[in-house]
């Protein structure tokens, strides 16, 4: 692969020319269901994020109706390929046409200043790419991922991408790896500059190593802030780059005229410093939505650009709090106060900054990251006590069954609870300090796999039946053997039938915890029912109907609770304990999803399915600094 140097001012960038060898992907008549699911998820994300962008909200808010024909690229762009000078891209040229130019060949870098429109440009490109992939099964599937989550320099890019597909789109790891091997993915990596500073060079080297390896994608898009990218020692081995330019006076004036804010242009004409600041599309949109709250006197007293951006963002926050709209989240209740909302958003932003995250999922909250040292001690105590009580209940029921029903329920339960609490406290002291919350949300039942399990269970059950008959020759032992075998048939079929789904897109807030709860309930009820019926039937044949029913009820309850804890119940207890402590400390509201949905209406957040992000990274950083 040939390399050519590209100069941006005094900075030099190295890009690779397109390979002469083309990769022919095998022809497929139609896409499998799991590929269609992820395409649908990406399409929904692209449309939702574009619809919730501030650029779009300016038209919707001020003109009271959408104008899709006006919501188009506002800023100028230049394309840089090889040693050629930068070439302006005509406004009527689509970003897809640039991406498909033979010189770029689907390997492109998007550069620009903060708020220049990099992410919007990437989303504008993703939209037609999704359409092409839906129409042609040979086209790669575009996937939107953020580089900020890459924190391990030893992790390869393919492994990281497989993890991201699992985390964001619920793609099973073996499926994600297969897609990479078959070159069915088109990665679109946003936020290269958001990787932690100490990992930046390793991150770029990992991308370049990936692009030279067997698992390299046919096409790839990377976004980065221009200033940060220019400071990197290592440059990406891509074919070309587009540079997003600042807005001109004519573009700003035309934009303000289109949204009926010509009076703002008169202010900007007289204030050159404010005019220079709003040459970035994001800050222009923020200014349009909030300039009534902006104190120009205070503006002129400030000396640095950073202070003026902060003043502008403060004005935007006040303006959004003053917006009147019908809140679906708090229809029957009083919404939180301005100070309370600001505090909760600040806590969220600061936590996302600490974790280097741009997207937030409620079910991904972890005690080791969200709690202070003092709160961690309280969390540990509550968790082991709850776990000890439930474990003690299970142990007590088992003790009662093992020594006989006549021994006494009270003694069995009391001894079990004592044992459970003491063992829970001991484990809390010597075990893992803050175990991660691992949701169980991908249990599905497969008839095909269950049939295999039934066959295995039937063979085992028949062997038990035959061995029981041969050893004793008694009719009752034959019946016991048959029933015992049937137990293995049913349990084996159910367990073998439980599989993880190939693609499980998060479509609602806190979906992981709710699915964990439903899976725990499913396991508790059905496994407990099977165990209770079978064990009760066996005991009933020997000791009578009443004894069999009692034994089956207690045995089924003990067995079902044990399975429910393993398959989702533990995660629910951990999550509830974490949320309770954070709520009591004032860090989050009790109904977190309702609050986050309320903040999307206030134009502080965007929501796609069950994931939330701040309307822009600048706003996230601003809220984080407010809390600190």
ChimeraX attribute file (.defattr): number of C-alpha atoms within 10 A of each C-alpha:
attribute: neighborCount
match mode: 1-to-1
recipient: residues
	/A:1	10
	/A:2	9
	/A:3	14
	/A:4	16
	/A:5	14
	/A:6	20
	/A:7	15
	/A:8	14
	/A:9	6
	/A:10	6
	/A:11	10
	/A:12	12
	/A:13	22
	/A:14	19
	/A:15	25
	/A:16	20
	/A:17	21
	/A:18	19
	/A:19	11
	/A:20	7
	/A:21	7
	/A:22	8
	/A:23	9
	/A:24	8
	/A:25	13
	/A:26	9
	/A:27	10
	/A:28	10
	/A:29	9
	/A:30	13
	/A:31	15
	/A:32	10
	/A:33	11
	/A:34	15
	/A:35	21
	/A:36	17
	/A:37	18
	/A:38	21
	/A:39	19
	/A:40	15
	/A:41	20
	/A:42	22
	/A:43	21
	/A:44	15
	/A:45	20
	/A:46	21
	/A:47	15
	/A:48	15
	/A:49	19
	/A:50	20
	/A:51	17
	/A:52	18
	/A:53	18
	/A:54	23
	/A:55	23
	/A:56	19
	/A:57	20
	/A:58	20
	/A:59	20
	/A:60	16
	/A:61	14
	/A:62	14
	/A:63	13
	/A:64	10
	/A:65	10
	/A:66	16
	/A:67	12
	/A:68	11
	/A:69	6
	/A:70	14
	/A:71	15
	/A:72	15
	/A:73	17
	/A:74	19
	/A:75	19
	/A:76	17
	/A:77	22
	/A:78	16
	/A:79	20
	/A:80	23
	/A:81	22
	/A:82	21
	/A:83	13
	/A:84	12
	/A:85	13
	/A:86	18
	/A:87	13
	/A:88	14
	/A:89	16
	/A:90	10
	/A:91	13
	/A:92	8
	/A:93	9
	/A:94	14
	/A:95	19
	/A:96	16
	/A:97	10
	/A:98	20
	/A:99	22
	/A:100	14
	/A:101	12
	/A:102	12
	/A:103	17
	/A:104	24
	/A:105	19
	/A:106	22
	/A:107	25
	/A:108	27
	/A:109	27
	/A:110	23
	/A:111	26
	/A:112	23
	/A:113	17
	/A:114	18
	/A:115	21
	/A:116	24
	/A:117	23
	/A:118	24
	/A:119	22
	/A:120	18
	/A:121	17
	/A:122	22
	/A:123	20
	/A:124	19
	/A:125	21
	/A:126	26
	/A:127	19
	/A:128	16
	/A:129	19
	/A:130	21
	/A:131	14
	/A:132	16
	/A:133	19
	/A:134	20
	/A:135	12
	/A:136	15
	/A:137	20
	/A:138	19
	/A:139	19
	/A:140	23
	/A:141	25
	/A:142	26
	/A:143	23
	/A:144	22
	/A:145	17
	/A:146	20
	/A:147	26
	/A:148	21
	/A:149	18
	/A:150	22
	/A:151	18
	/A:152	11
	/A:153	15
	/A:154	9
	/A:155	14
	/A:156	15
	/A:157	22
	/A:158	20
	/A:159	13
	/A:160	16
	/A:161	23
	/A:162	20
	/A:163	18
	/A:164	22
	/A:165	22
	/A:166	20
	/A:167	16
	/A:168	19
	/A:169	20
	/A:170	21
	/A:171	25
	/A:172	19
	/A:173	19
	/A:174	12
	/A:175	17
	/A:176	24
	/A:177	19
	/A:178	12
	/A:179	17
	/A:180	20
	/A:181	15
	/A:182	14
	/A:183	22
	/A:184	22
	/A:185	20
	/A:186	22
	/A:187	19
	/A:188	22
	/A:189	21
	/A:190	21
	/A:191	19
	/A:192	20
	/A:193	18
	/A:194	21
	/A:195	19
	/A:196	17
	/A:197	10
	/A:198	10
	/A:199	13
	/A:200	22
	/A:201	16
	/A:202	17
	/A:203	25
	/A:204	19
	/A:205	17
	/A:206	18
	/A:207	18
	/A:208	18
	/A:209	16
	/A:210	16
	/A:211	19
	/A:212	12
	/A:213	11
	/A:214	11
	/A:215	16
	/A:216	19
	/A:217	22
	/A:218	17
	/A:219	22
	/A:220	21
	/A:221	22
	/A:222	24
	/A:223	25
	/A:224	23
	/A:225	20
	/A:226	17
	/A:227	13
	/A:228	14
	/A:229	20
	/A:230	17
	/A:231	10
	/A:232	14
	/A:233	10
	/A:234	17
	/A:235	18
	/A:236	22
	/A:237	24
	/A:238	26
	/A:239	25
	/A:240	29
	/A:241	26
	/A:242	24
	/A:243	23
	/A:244	21
	/A:245	18
	/A:246	22
	/A:247	20
	/A:248	15
	/A:249	15
	/A:250	9
	/A:251	15
	/A:252	21
	/A:253	18
	/A:254	16
	/A:255	18
	/A:256	19
	/A:257	14
	/A:258	13
	/A:259	16
	/A:260	13
	/A:261	15
	/A:262	14
	/A:263	10
	/A:264	16
	/A:265	18
	/A:266	11
	/A:267	13
	/A:268	17
	/A:269	13
	/A:270	10
	/A:271	13
	/A:272	10
	/A:273	14
	/A:274	21
	/A:275	19
	/A:276	14
	/A:277	17
	/A:278	21
	/A:279	20
	/A:280	24
	/A:281	22
	/A:282	18
	/A:283	21
	/A:284	24
	/A:285	23
	/A:286	20
	/A:287	21
	/A:288	17
	/A:289	20
	/A:290	19
	/A:291	17
	/A:292	14
	/A:293	17
	/A:294	18
	/A:295	12
	/A:296	14
	/A:297	8
	/A:298	10
	/A:299	16
	/A:300	12
	/A:301	9
	/A:302	12
	/A:303	9
	/A:304	8
	/A:305	12
	/A:306	10
	/A:307	12
	/A:308	19
	/A:309	18
	/A:310	14
	/A:311	19
	/A:312	23
	/A:313	21
	/A:314	18
	/A:315	21
	/A:316	25
	/A:317	22
	/A:318	16
	/A:319	18
	/A:320	17
	/A:321	17
	/A:322	12
	/A:323	12
	/A:324	9
	/A:325	8
	/A:326	9
	/A:327	14
	/A:328	11
	/A:329	17
	/A:330	14
	/A:331	9
	/A:332	8
	/A:333	7
	/A:334	8
	/A:335	15
	/A:336	14
	/A:337	10
	/A:338	12
	/A:339	9
	/A:340	15
	/A:341	18
	/A:342	18
	/A:343	19
	/A:344	21
	/A:345	25
	/A:346	22
	/A:347	21
	/A:348	21
	/A:349	27
	/A:350	21
	/A:351	17
	/A:352	18
	/A:353	18
	/A:354	12
	/A:355	15
	/A:356	17
	/A:357	18
	/A:358	21
	/A:359	18
	/A:360	19
	/A:361	19
	/A:362	19
	/A:363	20
	/A:364	16
	/A:365	16
	/A:366	18
	/A:367	23
	/A:368	16
	/A:369	13
	/A:370	19
	/A:371	17
	/A:372	12
	/A:373	10
	/A:374	8
	/A:375	17
	/A:376	19
	/A:377	14
	/A:378	15
	/A:379	22
	/A:380	20
	/A:381	17
	/A:382	17
	/A:383	23
	/A:384	23
	/A:385	19
	/A:386	18
	/A:387	21
	/A:388	25
	/A:389	20
	/A:390	21
	/A:391	24
	/A:392	25
	/A:393	25
	/A:394	23
	/A:395	24
	/A:396	25
	/A:397	27
	/A:398	20
	/A:399	20
	/A:400	23
	/A:401	21
	/A:402	11
	/A:403	11
	/A:404	13
	/A:405	16
	/A:406	9
	/A:407	13
	/A:408	13
	/A:409	16
	/A:410	12
	/A:411	14
	/A:412	23
	/A:413	20
	/A:414	16
	/A:415	18
	/A:416	25
	/A:417	22
	/A:418	17
	/A:419	19
	/A:420	25
	/A:421	21
	/A:422	17
	/A:423	18
	/A:424	23
	/A:425	19
	/A:426	12
	/A:427	14
	/A:428	18
	/A:429	13
	/A:430	8
	/A:431	11
	/A:432	9
	/A:433	13
	/A:434	17
	/A:435	13
	/A:436	16
	/A:437	21
	/A:438	19
	/A:439	23
	/A:440	23
	/A:441	22
	/A:442	19
	/A:443	18
	/A:444	12
	/A:445	17
	/A:446	17
	/A:447	14
	/A:448	12
	/A:449	17
	/A:450	22
	/A:451	17
	/A:452	15
	/A:453	21
	/A:454	23
	/A:455	15
	/A:456	16
	/A:457	21
	/A:458	21
	/A:459	15
	/A:460	16
	/A:461	21
	/A:462	18
	/A:463	15
	/A:464	19
	/A:465	21
	/A:466	15
	/A:467	15
	/A:468	20
	/A:469	19
	/A:470	12
	/A:471	10
	/A:472	11
	/A:473	12
	/A:474	12
	/A:475	11
	/A:476	15
	/A:477	18
	/A:478	20
	/A:479	16
	/A:480	21
	/A:481	22
	/A:482	20
	/A:483	20
	/A:484	19
	/A:485	20
	/A:486	21
	/A:487	20
	/A:488	19
	/A:489	23
	/A:490	21
	/A:491	19
	/A:492	21
	/A:493	25
	/A:494	21
	/A:495	17
	/A:496	20
	/A:497	21
	/A:498	16
	/A:499	14
	/A:500	17
	/A:501	16
	/A:502	19
	/A:503	22
	/A:504	20
	/A:505	21
	/A:506	19
	/A:507	13
	/A:508	15
	/A:509	23
	/A:510	18
	/A:511	20
	/A:512	24
	/A:513	25
	/A:514	18
	/A:515	18
	/A:516	25
	/A:517	24
	/A:518	19
	/A:519	22
	/A:520	26
	/A:521	20
	/A:522	18
	/A:523	25
	/A:524	24
	/A:525	19
	/A:526	17
	/A:527	23
	/A:528	25
	/A:529	19
	/A:530	18
	/A:531	24
	/A:532	24
	/A:533	18
	/A:534	21
	/A:535	22
	/A:536	24
	/A:537	21
	/A:538	20
	/A:539	19
	/A:540	18
	/A:541	14
	/A:542	12
	/A:543	11
	/A:544	13
	/A:545	14
	/A:546	12
	/A:547	18
	/A:548	21
	/A:549	18
	/A:550	17
	/A:551	25
	/A:552	26
	/A:553	18
	/A:554	22
	/A:555	24
	/A:556	25
	/A:557	23
	/A:558	24
	/A:559	22
	/A:560	25
	/A:561	23
	/A:562	21
	/A:563	21
	/A:564	24
	/A:565	23
	/A:566	14
	/A:567	24
	/A:568	28
	/A:569	25
	/A:570	22
	/A:571	24
	/A:572	23
	/A:573	18
	/A:574	26
	/A:575	23
	/A:576	14
	/A:577	20
	/A:578	25
	/A:579	23
	/A:580	16
	/A:581	19
	/A:582	20
	/A:583	15
	/A:584	11
	/A:585	11
	/A:586	14
	/A:587	19
	/A:588	21
	/A:589	20
	/A:590	14
	/A:591	10
	/A:592	16
	/A:593	18
	/A:594	15
	/A:595	19
	/A:596	25
	/A:597	20
	/A:598	20
	/A:599	23
	/A:600	17
	/A:601	20
	/A:602	19
	/A:603	19
	/A:604	22
	/A:605	21
	/A:606	25
	/A:607	23
	/A:608	21
	/A:609	18
	/A:610	20
	/A:611	22
	/A:612	21
	/A:613	22
	/A:614	23
	/A:615	18
	/A:616	18
	/A:617	17
	/A:618	17
	/A:619	19
	/A:620	23
	/A:621	16
	/A:622	17
	/A:623	24
	/A:624	21
	/A:625	14
	/A:626	15
	/A:627	15
	/A:628	8
